[in-house]
Amino acid sequence: MRFLRAIRRIAIASPFLLPGLILFAVFIVGPMLYSFHMSFYEWKIVHPEQSVWKDWGNYTRALNDPIFRRAVANTLAYAIVTVPGQIVLGLIVAVLLDQRIRGRAFFRVVYYLPVITSWVIVSLLFEYMFNGQAGLVNYVLRDVLHVIRENIRWFADPILAFVPIFLLGIWKGVGWTAIIALAGLQAIPEDLHEAAAVDGAGPLARFRYITLPLLRPTLVFLIVVLTIGGLNAYISFLLMTGGDPLDLTHSILTLMYEATFTKLDFGYGSAISYFLTALVFVISLAQIRLLRRPVEV
């Protein structure tokens, strides 16, 4: 009888689920499987039937490629720097916006504006600001603050080039992080804070022993989602550096784009994409397992 009831429920739900499942299979699962198939070939895009089977050759090529290893390091560095930056600043903004202040709705909109601005526009804006010749940052550092004597050529150095990229990543995500954290803060019962205040707990103690533990599920969600986004960094890397100088500032996605659409090496580009998929899966799974604990107050 349970089996029959389950079959009946599936039959009732199927007409509503099938259109979405078909679209998902055609536009998501299908291309993923096809690109995975391509990753084992030296793929000929014009004549696929002439593609050469390479077994795991594209994957071993990536592992032995110093440019790919540098791209992986750059991508991990981007996530390691920008994710904590977004969470710390976003949490500070969320706590401030959770106070009873005048114009709170206005400030929420202001902090969220960077989130809805185009990545292309703000990437080009940051590129202008950090321009080595006439950029705003060099002007402020040299002519206003007198910190430096000569202009810094930010994008000519493979290390300094990441300063504007990292700053943009943090600035762009603080508003979204703050909104999610604010939702978590407002879900915490006010009675707990009032009871702790009656017992003599100060603001810092209440934040440490009440707010943070109850905010842990929200923080876990933020860490996982922001890490996935950080590992998929693309537009800022592409527009600000494009891998220059000497292919030392690639992210995994910009290297994949170059291999696939510039060099037309579709097999190698597909292999790089699946390395990224595996990296995102492993890191996200590890984060969820390490950070998921019962909430204790």
Secondary structure, 3 states (H helix, E strand, C coil): CHHHHHHHHHHHHHHHHHHHHHHHHHHHHHHHHHHHHHCCEECCCCCHHHCEECCCHHHHHHHCCHHHHHHHHHHHHHHHHHHHHHHHHHHHHHHHHCCCCCCHHHHHHHHHHHHHCCHHHHHHHHHHHCCCCCCHHHHHHHHHCCCCCCCCCHHHCCCCCHHHHHHHHHHHHHHHHHHHHHHHHHCCCHHHHHHHHHCCCCHHHHHHHHHHHHCHHHHHHHHHHHHHHHHCCCHHHHHHCCCCCCCCCCCHHHHHHHHHHHCCCHHHHHHHHHHHHHHHHHHHHHHHHHHCCCCCC
